[in-house]
Amino acid sequence: MFKSTRMLAEAGIMVGLSLALWYLNLGQLPQGGSISLQMLPLFVFSLRWGAGPGIVVGVAYGLLHSMQDMFVVHPLQYLLDYPIAFGLIGLSGLVRNLKITKTVSVLLAIIVLFGGIALQRYTVSNVQEINKQTAVLQEGMASGTATAGQIQEMKSQIADLNAKSRLFAVGGYVVLISSLLAFVAILYGTWKRTYSTPVEFAVLIGGLGRFVSHLLSGYIFFGQYVPQGMNPWVYSMVYNFLVVAPSTLLSLAVILMIWPSLEKASHANVN
């Protein structure tokens, strides 16, 4: 009973901290999402108590968070972007008692790095395609054959394409830098870890779970906003990576610093 009471108390505290940290975000993106440390308490709770309780607490936070920053076009989209996305952060608890070999760690680090490089290069090619579409529209406006209504429509399309071009140009480099930082963090955890829990894996797994949920939502419900010629999966991938990756890596940096003390407390109070 004492253990359950402690778990319940920590769950309430962590959800409250996540809600507070969301307000201290570093920036909002135009189509939803922000960069913050809101995931940090959810990672800590999942690492202390395991995946099951972590998923439940993540779902609870997702429901409460939706009241702060709700954007809904469909019930399934709501589930994917809020309770499911944040519930999957609880998957970080899967590594609580996991032993990871150095070989596996290095392989994962390499996959993360080269995956980020490949995605950034693909993003650059798509930005170039968006810019070509913008140039075609600008030529159409300058031709003198378009009606006033057509010109207004083309101006709107050009503004939308310019916004997407800037977003994906920045997003591609965020993907690349995030992948590089994740590569370094995994290697750091492999050789310098002074504690038993592979927290860098936990954070990446939880962040990946949230990312996949947002990715599906973006592809299914926002694919119609993709610029002509761009793959909807890539559009959703880059946009949501821009949301999730910086927040995940911020949380990872903090956890790498504070986890030795937290693990001592975990062993004393949980096990």
C-alpha positions in Angstrom: 0.0 0.0 0.0 2.9 2.4 0.8 4.4 1.7 -2.6 1.1 2.4 -4.3 0.5 5.6 -2.3 4.0 6.8 -3.2 3.4 6.0 -6.9 0.1 7.8 -6.9 1.7 10.8 -5.2 4.6 10.9 -7.7 2.2 10.6 -10.6 0.3 13.7 -9.5 3.5 15.6 -8.9 4.9 14.7 -12.3 1.7 15.5 -14.2 1.6 18.9 -12.5 5.3 19.6 -13.3 4.7 18.7 -17.0 1.8 21.1 -17.2 3.9 23.8 -15.6 6.9 23.1 -17.9 4.7 23.4 -21.0 4.1 27.0 -20.2 7.8 27.6 -20.1 8.2 26.6 -23.8 10.9 27.9 -26.1 8.6 28.5 -29.0 5.3 27.6 -30.7 5.1 26.3 -34.3 2.5 27.7 -36.7 0.5 24.5 -37.0 0.7 23.3 -33.4 3.3 22.0 -31.1 6.0 23.6 -28.9 9.5 23.1 -27.7 9.7 22.6 -24.0 10.7 20.3 -21.1 7.1 19.0 -20.6 8.2 15.4 -21.3 10.9 15.4 -18.7 8.8 14.5 -15.6 7.0 11.8 -17.7 10.4 10.2 -18.5 11.5 10.3 -14.9 8.2 8.7 -13.7 8.4 6.0 -16.3 12.0 5.2 -15.5 11.2 5.0 -11.8 8.0 2.9 -12.0 8.1 1.1 -15.4 6.2 1.3 -18.7 2.7 0.4 -17.5 2.3 3.2 -14.9 4.3 5.5 -17.2 1.8 5.0 -20.0 -1.2 5.6 -17.7 0.4 8.8 -16.4 1.3 9.9 -19.9 -2.3 9.4 -21.1 -3.6 11.4 -18.1 -1.2 14.2 -18.9 -2.2 14.1 -22.6 -5.9 14.6 -21.6 -5.1 17.5 -19.3 -2.6 19.0 -21.8 -5.3 19.0 -24.5 -7.2 21.5 -22.4 -4.3 23.9 -22.5 -3.5 23.7 -26.2 -6.3 21.9 -28.1 -6.5 21.7 -31.9 -8.9 19.1 -33.1 -10.2 18.2 -36.6 -11.3 14.6 -35.8 -11.7 12.4 -32.8 -9.0 10.0 -33.9 -6.6 12.9 -34.5 -7.3 14.1 -31.0 -6.4 10.7 -29.6 -3.2 10.5 -31.6 -2.0 14.0 -30.8 -2.9 14.0 -27.1 -3.5 10.9 -24.9 -1.8 8.3 -27.2 1.2 10.5 -28.1 2.0 11.4 -24.5 1.0 7.9 -23.3 3.6 6.4 -25.5 6.3 8.4 -23.7 5.7 5.8 -21.0 7.5 3.2 -23.2 10.7 4.7 -21.8 10.0 2.6 -18.8 10.7 -0.6 -20.8 14.5 -0.1 -20.3 14.2 0.2 -16.5 15.9 -3.2 -15.9 17.4 -3.6 -19.4 21.1 -4.3 -20.0 22.5 -2.9 -23.2 25.8 -4.0 -24.7 28.3 -1.5 -26.1 28.0 -3.0 -29.6 24.2 -2.4 -29.7 24.7 1.1 -28.4 27.2 2.0 -31.0 25.0 0.5 -33.8 22.0 2.5 -32.6 24.0 5.7 -32.5 25.2 5.2 -36.1 21.7 4.4 -37.3 20.3 7.6 -35.6 23.1 9.8 -37.1 22.9 8.5 -40.7 19.1 8.5 -40.6 19.2 12.2 -39.7 21.6 12.9 -42.5 19.5 11.1 -45.0 16.3 12.9 -43.9 18.0 16.3 -44.0 19.2 15.7 -47.5 15.8 14.6 -48.6 14.3 17.7 -47.0 16.6 20.0 -49.0 15.5 18.4 -52.2 11.8 19.0 -51.3 12.5 22.6 -50.3 14.0 23.1 -53.8 10.8 21.7 -55.3 8.6 24.0 -53.2 10.7 27.0 -54.5 10.2 25.9 -58.1 6.4 25.8 -57.5 6.7 29.3 -56.1 8.6 30.6 -59.1 5.9 29.1 -61.5 3.2 31.0 -59.5 5.1 34.2 -59.6 5.5 33.9 -63.4 1.8 33.3 -63.7 1.1 36.5 -61.7 3.5 38.5 -63.9 2.1 37.2 -67.2 -0.8 39.6 -67.1 -3.3 37.0 -68.2 -4.6 36.1 -64.7 -7.8 37.6 -63.4 -8.0 39.5 -60.1 -9.4 36.4 -58.4 -6.7 34.2 -59.7 -4.0 36.6 -58.7 -5.4 36.7 -55.1 -5.4 32.9 -55.0 -1.8 32.7 -56.3 -0.7 35.2 -53.7 -2.2 33.0 -51.0 -0.5 29.9 -52.4 2.8 31.7 -52.6 2.6 32.8 -49.0 1.8 29.3 -47.9 4.6 27.8 -50.0 7.1 30.4 -48.6 6.1 29.5 -45.0 6.5 25.8 -45.7 9.9 26.4 -47.5 11.2 28.3 -44.4 9.8 25.7 -42.0 11.4 22.8 -43.8 14.7 24.5 -44.4 15.0 25.1 -40.7 13.4 21.7 -39.9 16.0 19.8 -42.0 18.9 21.3 -40.0 17.0 20.7 -36.7 16.8 17.1 -37.8 20.5 16.9 -38.6 21.6 18.7 -35.4 19.3 16.6 -33.2 20.6 13.4 -34.8 24.1 14.5 -34.1 23.3 15.3 -30.5 21.5 12.0 -30.1 24.5 10.2 -31.5 26.8 11.9 -29.0 24.4 11.3 -26.1 24.2 7.5 -26.9 28.0 7.2 -27.1 28.3 9.2 -23.9 25.9 6.8 -22.1 27.8 3.8 -23.6 31.2 4.7 -22.2 30.7 7.2 -19.4 27.6 5.8 -17.7 28.1 5.4 -13.9 24.6 4.1 -13.3 22.8 0.9 -14.4 19.8 2.3 -16.2 20.4 3.2 -19.9 18.5 6.4 -19.7 19.6 7.7 -23.1 17.8 4.7 -24.6 14.7 5.3 -22.4 14.4 8.9 -23.5 14.9 8.1 -27.2 12.3 5.3 -27.1 9.7 7.5 -25.3 10.4 10.4 -27.7 10.1 8.0 -30.7 6.7 6.7 -29.4 5.3 10.3 -29.2 6.8 11.1 -32.6 5.2 8.1 -34.3 1.8 9.0 -33.0 2.1 12.6 -34.2 3.5 11.3 -37.5 0.4 9.2 -38.1 -1.9 12.1 -37.2 -0.1 14.4 -39.6 -0.2 12.0 -42.5 -3.9 11.0 -42.0 -5.4 14.3 -41.1 -3.1 17.0 -42.5 -1.8 15.5 -45.7 -4.0 17.9 -47.8 -1.7 20.7 -46.7 1.4 19.2 -48.3 2.9 21.2 -51.1 2.4 19.7 -54.5 5.1 17.1 -55.3 6.1 16.5 -51.6 5.6 13.1 -50.0 3.0 13.5 -47.2 5.0 11.1 -45.0 8.1 13.3 -45.4 6.0 16.5 -44.7 4.6 15.0 -41.5 7.9 13.5 -40.5 9.9 16.7 -40.7 7.2 18.8 -39.1 6.7 16.5 -36.2 10.5 15.9 -35.8 10.9 19.6 -35.5 8.4 19.5 -32.6 9.5 16.3 -30.8 13.3 16.1 -31.3 14.4 19.3 -29.6 12.1 18.6 -26.6 13.3 15.1 -26.4 17.0 16.1 -26.5 16.4 18.9 -23.9 15.0 16.3 -21.6 17.8 13.9 -22.4 20.4 16.5 -21.5 18.8 17.2 -18.1 18.3 13.5 -17.3 21.9 12.7 -18.0 22.8 15.2 -15.3 20.3 14.4 -12.6 19.7 10.6 -13.0 22.6 9.4 -10.8 20.9 11.0 -7.8 17.4 10.0 -8.9 18.5 6.3 -9.4 19.8 6.2 -5.8 16.4 7.5 -4.6 14.6 5.0 -6.8 16.6 2.1 -5.4 15.9 3.3 -1.9 12.2 4.0 -2.2 10.9 1.8 -5.0 12.8 -1.5 -4.9 
